[in-house]
Amino acid sequence: MKKVLVTRKLLKSNEERMSKLWDVKLNLSDEIYSQNKLIELSSDCDGILSSIVDNINKATINKLSKKVKIISNFAVGFGNIDIKAAREKKIIVTNTP
């Protein structure tokens, strides 16, 4: 089963649905993760569901585990993610508005 880090608290129904589909690391306290904590928590994850408040810049992307293959931003766009750095590391970036 794929493992996903969710960086912010979601609606309970969404968290429950995700938990049925994947092995999910939820942010139940809704804390805004530092870049170091995001890197640490995602080290064994296949994907990250980020939010607009997560600054996933080149330095962060370069420190992500090789296991991370996708970052989906829970927002209309993905201006907070360095798309070029992700592409260089072969990480797919998408959004989930």
Secondary structure, 3 states (H helix, E strand, C coil): CCEEEECCCCCHHHHHHHHHHCEEECCCCCCCCCHHHHHHHCCCCCEEEEECCCCECHHHHHHCCCCCCEEEEECCCCCCECHHHHHHCCCEEEECC
